[in-house]
Amino acid sequence: MSSLVGSSVYPLNSRNVSYLSTGNRTSRKKVDTSSIYTRKFVCCSMAPQNLKPADEFRPSKFNDSSLNLFTEDLDETDVLIECKDVYKSFGEKHILSGVNFKIKYGEAVGIIGPSGTGKSTILKIIAGLLTPDKGEVYIRGRRRHGLISDDDMSGLRIGLVFQSAALFDSLTVRENVGFLLYEHSRMPRDKIQELVAETLAAVGLKDVEDRMPSELSGGMKKRVALARSIINDTTKTTIEPEVLLYDEPTAGLDPIASTVVEDLIRSVHCKGNDALGKPGKIASYVVVTHQHSTIRRAVDRLVFLHEGKVVWEGMTHEFTSSANPIVQQFASGNLDGPIRY
Ligand SMILES: Nc1ncnc2c1ncn2[C@@H]1O[C@H](COP(=O)(O)OP(=O)(O)OP(=O)(O)O)[C@@H](O)[C@H]1O
């Protein structure tokens, strides 16, 4: 699927057209959202009701390096997302056949596995873009029913960062990054403008607010899209934990550009520091990737999907030394082994 330049999943209207009024233009802009139509369903960008403040929710045991230890006896209150026996078919094609895994608060998890094994599909199910045929997805312990809509908040902000930038071509960088806030918050325009500049600075961009996407390099577009994913309504009294789902963020990038993106992913995580030196705001993230550099650099724990099931889970450093023949074959790229193409 697309590159880091993704964008969070927006609470768009059910039409394919949205109108953006930024207050600093003489007319409202008509934005064709059909190219990102799936985002209208996802939405976890509006603050859900009855949320605990993030600090109250944050498990104290995860304030240190124990974050990197995944154990079966984890405290269930630490779990942000759980996939329980998830099945998904497309027509006659059975893609997911009982997927089980949990994502804890503070985790940086990679989903890996052979092509066509359903990695992007499970990401879309978590994001609410697809519904499972069978099985359940729990978000902070609450079962998700169907697709997410603006009225069915999950209690957790979830953003899906598409592989492609998916920026609105007809909007400036400022309007792209502030889109959600212009559309769905009561924040004053000047405050949004300030927040957009601050969020862009957090991903290492300055003085680009008035540019159009066509005036940006590929790497800059990725940063703008990431800024759009992490911008938050600061007037809300509750700050909910946020999860970002990245679908192949480094696909098609050269090794150095990949490193930049991998570091950016780390920098906006709560355990990292953004370009302004402030702690990142993303509680947990999941990266679907094929890239070895991304596996090594951007995630701490891996979930290996094969033939519709999780066949291995472990820490990143355990990946290359695993005795599991499926993992061994995948790590070495060997043609011989249980994975057949
Ligand atoms: N909406 C859809 N309709 C029909 N088939 C689909 C749909 N989405 C995915 N598939 C099929 O499901 C299978 C799994 O797709 P998915 O993109 O989840 O795999 P993946 O593991 O992410 O693959 P890759 O690593 O190659 O990106 C593929 O065979 C794909 O063609």
Ligand as a Chemical Component Dictionary entry (heavy atoms), coordinates in Angstrom:
data_LIG
# 
_chem_comp.id                   LIG 
_chem_comp.type                 NON-POLYMER 
_chem_comp.pdbx_formal_charge   0 
_chem_comp.three_letter_code    LIG 
# 
loop_
_chem_comp_atom.comp_id 
_chem_comp_atom.atom_id 
_chem_comp_atom.alt_atom_id 
_chem_comp_atom.type_symbol 
_chem_comp_atom.charge 
_chem_comp_atom.model_Cartn_x 
_chem_comp_atom.model_Cartn_y 
_chem_comp_atom.model_Cartn_z 
_chem_comp_atom.pdbx_ordinal 
LIG N1  N1  N 0 -10.820 -5.213  -0.953 1  
LIG C1  C1  C 0 -10.334 -6.351  -1.412 2  
LIG N2  N2  N 0 -11.033 -7.114  -2.278 3  
LIG C2  C2  C 0 -10.563 -8.284  -2.741 4  
LIG N3  N3  N 0 -9.356  -8.792  -2.380 5  
LIG C3  C3  C 0 -8.631  -8.074  -1.529 6  
LIG C4  C4  C 0 -9.061  -6.831  -0.996 7  
LIG N4  N4  N 0 -8.116  -6.352  -0.160 8  
LIG C5  C5  C 0 -7.132  -7.260  -0.162 9  
LIG N5  N5  N 0 -7.429  -8.286  -0.972 10 
LIG C6  C6  C 0 -6.609  -9.463  -1.205 11 
LIG O1  O1  O 0 -6.288  -10.005 0.059  12 
LIG C7  C7  C 0 -4.969  -10.499 0.055  13 
LIG C8  C8  C 0 -4.213  -9.888  1.192  14 
LIG O2  O2  O 0 -4.020  -8.511  0.919  15 
LIG P1  P1  P 0 -3.175  -7.580  1.882  16 
LIG O3  O3  O 0 -2.973  -6.283  1.169  17 
LIG O4  O4  O 0 -3.789  -7.545  3.225  18 
LIG O5  O5  O 0 -1.826  -8.404  1.964  19 
LIG P2  P2  P 0 -0.414  -7.947  2.514  20 
LIG O6  O6  O 0 0.059   -9.021  3.414  21 
LIG O7  O7  O 0 -0.481  -6.568  3.060  22 
LIG O8  O8  O 0 0.406   -7.982  1.147  23 
LIG P3  P3  P 0 1.690   -7.152  0.675  24 
LIG O9  O9  O 0 2.774   -7.485  1.622  25 
LIG O10 O10 O 0 1.948   -7.703  -0.692 26 
LIG O11 O11 O 0 1.278   -5.709  0.681  27 
LIG C9  C9  C 0 -4.393  -10.211 -1.323 28 
LIG O12 O12 O 0 -4.508  -11.383 -2.106 29 
LIG C10 C10 C 0 -5.286  -9.125  -1.846 30 
LIG O13 O13 O 0 -5.364  -9.178  -3.251 31 
# 
loop_
_chem_comp_bond.comp_id 
_chem_comp_bond.atom_id_1 
_chem_comp_bond.atom_id_2 
_chem_comp_bond.value_order 
_chem_comp_bond.pdbx_ordinal 
LIG N1  C1  SING 1  
LIG C1  N2  SING 2  
LIG C1  C4  DOUB 3  
LIG N2  C2  DOUB 4  
LIG C2  N3  SING 5  
LIG N3  C3  DOUB 6  
LIG C3  C4  SING 7  
LIG C3  N5  SING 8  
LIG C4  N4  SING 9  
LIG N4  C5  DOUB 10 
LIG C5  N5  SING 11 
LIG N5  C6  SING 12 
LIG C6  O1  SING 13 
LIG C6  C10 SING 14 
LIG O1  C7  SING 15 
LIG C7  C8  SING 16 
LIG C7  C9  SING 17 
LIG C8  O2  SING 18 
LIG O2  P1  SING 19 
LIG P1  O3  DOUB 20 
LIG P1  O4  SING 21 
LIG P1  O5  SING 22 
LIG O5  P2  SING 23 
LIG P2  O6  DOUB 24 
LIG P2  O7  SING 25 
LIG P2  O8  SING 26 
LIG O8  P3  SING 27 
LIG P3  O9  DOUB 28 
LIG P3  O10 SING 29 
LIG P3  O11 SING 30 
LIG C9  O12 SING 31 
LIG C9  C10 SING 32 
LIG C10 O13 SING 33 
# 
